[in-house]
Amino acid sequence: MSQPKLRRVATRLGELDCNVVDGLSEGTTPELAVVLCHGLGAAATDLVPLAPELVSFEPSLAQRVRFVFPGAPLTMERWGNPTGRAWFHLPESIMLGQERDWETYGKSTPEGLPAARRAVMSMVAALSTATKLPYNRIVLGGFSQGGMVTTDVALRLEECPAGLCILSGTLLAEAEWTQKAKARQGLPVFQGHGRHDDLLPFSTGERLRDTLVKAGLSVDFFPFDGSHMIDEEELKRVAAFLKARLGG
């Protein structure tokens, strides 16, 4: 069976440059939009190849879903990575690997997170306008730092999004997230995390999961035997999660 043909367009939505991928017929409105944000230090286009992979697992996504891959606004040039992008900068001690006390870090609001949140919110608002989709037809998600930013946004939008996909994320702004999550009871969440993650230990993913579950969100938690990465079985489950968000 031949794969549906996907188109890719570079565009600006709100404050962010984005790559938009779909297989919709000309003039067709998507039934669902899926925003996936890359991790710290990755190129802006890092997650774009996920669109055809997700469609290969669930071909029905091709003609019904618009995938949006925003590039983070900050450069990683000072760390010798001119093509790498960041949603917010981490403390030098973490970047140099001297200190990785994620439990303590997770209690604070990282410097730069509010600015990243505003940028992503502006992109989501522009996407909603362009597609005529309400927020409850937009899934947010991302890998690592991209998952952190989209979790923050999903808990703060004026309206509840369609779902949240957290791939190897962690808890931030603990007191605020715990409080705001109470207003998101029933929000469908897919969360995957590698048991052997050497950057964000598995326990940090469990702490995030427990916080969301306690607040009443509907979390499908998938642990896998891998490191700080996106696992193939995890991706299959993301595709099934997105198909379920489509309904019908």
Secondary structure, 3 states (H helix, E strand, C coil): CCCCCCEEEEEEECCEEEEEEECCCCCCCCCEEEEEECCCCCCCCCCCCHHHHHHHHCHHHCCCEEEEEECCCEEEHHHCEEEEEECCCCCHHHHCCCCCCHHHHCCCCCCCHHHHHHHHHHHHHHHHHHHCCCHHHEEEEEECHHHHHHHHHHCCCCCCCCEEEEECCCCCCHHHHHHHHHHHCCCEEEEEEECCCCCCCHHHHHHHHHHHHHHCCEEEEEEECCCCCCCHHHHHHHHHHHHHHHCC
